[in-house]
Amino acid sequence: MRVHRLILLIIFVGLFGLWTVWQQVQTVRTGYKCDAARRRIETLRNEQHQLQFQVARLRSPEALMAKKAAFALDLSDPTGVSLVSAKELKAIVAAAQSGAVARDERTPTAPSQSNSNFIVVERDREAGRHR
């Protein structure tokens, strides 16, 4: 009987020791995962700060003016721009593709509007491009 108790005690102590070692390994593993997650968070925060800085730099007036100069964009006040319907747009595109000149000179609706309220599509004869 004493031998059985001794064997049971050894088995219990052995299982308890294995459980303790397993628990310690899991704790270390979890610690490594937490450290990796912290490093990833720090990397993503740095990337976010860099991207926010880049967005702010690209939205700055100096950058916009440089883009305007690079692409020769006209960023003036669009008061002379008029909206066209889809039907009108299809007619303009068809005229442009055929090489014709499409003009839609609209009468100003208010006295403050200028006569520059028209749509012009012309084909550049030399390059075959639309202007």
N, C-alpha and C positions, 0 to 999 in steps of 0.2 A: 504494500500500500504506500509506503514511503517513497518507493521508486516512482510510482505513478504520479504522486504529488510533485516530486522533483522534476519529472519530465514535463508535467503541465506547467510548472513554474518556469522552466527553461523556455518552453514554447511561448508562454505569455510574455516573458521578458524579450525574447527574440522578435516577436510580432510588434511589441511596443517600440523596440529599437528600430525596426524597419519602418514603422509608421512615422517615427520622429525624423528619420533620415529623409523619407519621402516628403514630409511636410517642409523640411529645410530646403530641399531641392526646389520645391514649388515656390517657396518664398524667394529664393534667389532668381528663379526664372521670371517671376512676376516683377521683381526689381529691375531686371534687364529690359523687360518689355516697357516698363514705366520710363526708364532712361531713354530708350529708343523713341518713345512717344514724345518726351520732352524735347529731344533733339529735333524731331520732325516739326513740332510746333514752333520751335525757335527758327528753323529754316524757313517755314512758311511765313512767319511774321516778318523776317528779313526780306523775303521775296515780295510780300505785300507792301512793305514800306518802299522798296525800290520801284514797284509798279505805280504806287501812288505818286511818288516823285516824278516818274516818267510821264504820267498823265498830266500832272500839274505843269510840267515843262512843256509838253506838247500843246496844252491849252493856253499857254501864255500868249499875250499879244505879239511878242517878238517872233515866236515860232509860227503863229498864224500868218504874220506878214511875210515871213520867209517862204512859207508854203505858197502864199498868194503870188509872190514874185517867181517862185520856181515853176508854177503851173500857169502863170499869166492869167490868174483869175480876176474877174471883175467883181469885187465885193462891195460895190456901191449900193445905195438904197434902191430896192427893186420897185419903184413906183411905176415904172413904165411896163411892168410885166402884167400880162393878162392871162387868165385861165381859159383853157379850151376844153371842150367836151371830147369824149373818146371818139366820136364820129368825126369831129373836126381834126383831131390828131391823126386819124387814119387817112384822111384826105391829104393832109400835109405830108405825111410819110410817103404816100403813094406818089404825090407830085415830086417829092425829092428824089425818089428812086427812079422816076422816069426822066429825070434831068430837067424838069420844068421848074419854073419859078412860081412859088405859091405865096401870095400876099393876102393877108386878111387885115385890111386897114379898117379899124373900127372907129366909129364916131365916139368921141369922149362923152361920157354921161354926166360929168360935172364940169363946170367952167375951170376948175383948178387943174384938171388933167391936161396933159400936153398931147400933141398929135403923134407922139412916139409910141402910142399904144397899138402896135401891130405886130404881127408874126411874119417873119420872112424866112423862107427856106430857099436857098440858092445852091446850085451845084457849081463847084469850082471846076471850070472847064479843063484846066491844065492837069490838076491832080486827081480829078474825079472824086473829090471829097465834098461832103456837105459843110456848109458854113452856117 
